[in-house]
Amino acid sequence: MREKINYNRIKAVLAEKSVSSKELAKHLSKTESTVSRWCTNDVQPSVEVFYQIAKFLEVDIRELFVSTKD
């Protein structure tokens, strides 16, 4: 079984900002299920959606990604 790789930090940034996934889903007009799948890294949003998430959470878009550097 392949190890699951985390690509995004959406769940962590939501927690840091005290914003619920439900609030994010409502803002983006997405289902809570979709946002949940992003938070668990089962699927990834498009670049455009990452941009909208960053704007909504008032963070640099780079904060939403797991760094590729050690």
MODELLER restraints for C-alpha pairs under 7 A, 6 or more apart:
rsr = mdl.restraints
at = mdl.atoms
rsr.add(forms.Gaussian(group=physical.xy_distance, feature=features.Distance(at['CA:6:A'], at['CA:41:A']), mean=5.81, stdev=0.5))
rsr.add(forms.Gaussian(group=physical.xy_distance, feature=features.Distance(at['CA:6:A'], at['CA:66:A']), mean=6.94, stdev=0.5))
rsr.add(forms.Gaussian(group=physical.xy_distance, feature=features.Distance(at['CA:7:A'], at['CA:41:A']), mean=6.67, stdev=0.5))
rsr.add(forms.Gaussian(group=physical.xy_distance, feature=features.Distance(at['CA:7:A'], at['CA:65:A']), mean=5.99, stdev=0.5))
rsr.add(forms.Gaussian(group=physical.xy_distance, feature=features.Distance(at['CA:7:A'], at['CA:66:A']), mean=5.37, stdev=0.5))
rsr.add(forms.Gaussian(group=physical.xy_distance, feature=features.Distance(at['CA:8:A'], at['CA:41:A']), mean=6.74, stdev=0.5))
rsr.add(forms.Gaussian(group=physical.xy_distance, feature=features.Distance(at['CA:8:A'], at['CA:64:A']), mean=5.55, stdev=0.5))
rsr.add(forms.Gaussian(group=physical.xy_distance, feature=features.Distance(at['CA:8:A'], at['CA:65:A']), mean=4.26, stdev=0.5))
rsr.add(forms.Gaussian(group=physical.xy_distance, feature=features.Distance(at['CA:8:A'], at['CA:66:A']), mean=5.34, stdev=0.5))
rsr.add(forms.Gaussian(group=physical.xy_distance, feature=features.Distance(at['CA:9:A'], at['CA:64:A']), mean=4.78, stdev=0.5))
rsr.add(forms.Gaussian(group=physical.xy_distance, feature=features.Distance(at['CA:9:A'], at['CA:65:A']), mean=5.38, stdev=0.5))
rsr.add(forms.Gaussian(group=physical.xy_distance, feature=features.Distance(at['CA:9:A'], at['CA:66:A']), mean=6.09, stdev=0.5))
rsr.add(forms.Gaussian(group=physical.xy_distance, feature=features.Distance(at['CA:10:A'], at['CA:39:A']), mean=5.62, stdev=0.5))
rsr.add(forms.Gaussian(group=physical.xy_distance, feature=features.Distance(at['CA:10:A'], at['CA:64:A']), mean=5.52, stdev=0.5))
rsr.add(forms.Gaussian(group=physical.xy_distance, feature=features.Distance(at['CA:11:A'], at['CA:39:A']), mean=4.79, stdev=0.5))
rsr.add(forms.Gaussian(group=physical.xy_distance, feature=features.Distance(at['CA:13:A'], at['CA:64:A']), mean=6.93, stdev=0.5))
rsr.add(forms.Gaussian(group=physical.xy_distance, feature=features.Distance(at['CA:14:A'], at['CA:20:A']), mean=6.38, stdev=0.5))
rsr.add(forms.Gaussian(group=physical.xy_distance, feature=features.Distance(at['CA:21:A'], at['CA:32:A']), mean=6.82, stdev=0.5))
rsr.add(forms.Gaussian(group=physical.xy_distance, feature=features.Distance(at['CA:21:A'], at['CA:35:A']), mean=6.33, stdev=0.5))
rsr.add(forms.Gaussian(group=physical.xy_distance, feature=features.Distance(at['CA:22:A'], at['CA:32:A']), mean=5.74, stdev=0.5))
rsr.add(forms.Gaussian(group=physical.xy_distance, feature=features.Distance(at['CA:25:A'], at['CA:31:A']), mean=5.72, stdev=0.5))
rsr.add(forms.Gaussian(group=physical.xy_distance, feature=features.Distance(at['CA:25:A'], at['CA:32:A']), mean=5.48, stdev=0.5))
rsr.add(forms.Gaussian(group=physical.xy_distance, feature=features.Distance(at['CA:25:A'], at['CA:35:A']), mean=6.07, stdev=0.5))
rsr.add(forms.Gaussian(group=physical.xy_distance, feature=features.Distance(at['CA:37:A'], at['CA:43:A']), mean=5.80, stdev=0.5))
rsr.add(forms.Gaussian(group=physical.xy_distance, feature=features.Distance(at['CA:38:A'], at['CA:44:A']), mean=5.49, stdev=0.5))
rsr.add(forms.Gaussian(group=physical.xy_distance, feature=features.Distance(at['CA:38:A'], at['CA:45:A']), mean=6.73, stdev=0.5))
rsr.add(forms.Gaussian(group=physical.xy_distance, feature=features.Distance(at['CA:50:A'], at['CA:61:A']), mean=6.89, stdev=0.5))
rsr.add(forms.Gaussian(group=physical.xy_distance, feature=features.Distance(at['CA:51:A'], at['CA:61:A']), mean=6.23, stdev=0.5))
rsr.add(forms.Gaussian(group=physical.xy_distance, feature=features.Distance(at['CA:54:A'], at['CA:60:A']), mean=6.10, stdev=0.5))
rsr.add(forms.Gaussian(group=physical.xy_distance, feature=features.Distance(at['CA:54:A'], at['CA:61:A']), mean=5.07, stdev=0.5))
